[in-house]
Amino acid sequence: MDIAELEQVLNKISQPYEIKSYGLDIKFGFLLGRFSVYYDKKRDDLRFGSPLRWILYLISFSALGYLMMSFDYSPLQASFLFIIVIINFVFTIIRELRIYRLKKRLYIQ
């Protein structure tokens, strides 16, 4: 599958996207943002994002975990930080599930 075929499939399933010089950005909405897809000539296939996003997730959650454990917060501050961590985790899971479902749709058709 190449970028042109991907565009046809995205149009068919009504998934908004934007064409870029490197490939295209699939739009997931205001809270989840965009996701880059580009054609990898070495693999002769599409690349959905990069492995770097997993490293960034790990760094983000590690930093939030460090902040939760290392300082003495008031109960309100601790609750607020805990809620932020949970919301960040939920948005990460939702985004990854959308990417997984999109990949599944693309390769089944």
Secondary structure as GFF3:
##gff-version 3
##sequence-region A 1 109
A	DSSP	alpha_helix	3	12	.	.	.	ID=ss1
A	DSSP	beta_strand	17	19	.	.	.	ID=ss2
A	DSSP	beta_strand	23	27	.	.	.	ID=ss3
A	DSSP	beta_strand	34	40	.	.	.	ID=ss4
A	DSSP	beta_strand	45	48	.	.	.	ID=ss5
A	DSSP	alpha_helix	52	70	.	.	.	ID=ss6
A	DSSP	alpha_helix	75	108	.	.	.	ID=ss7
###
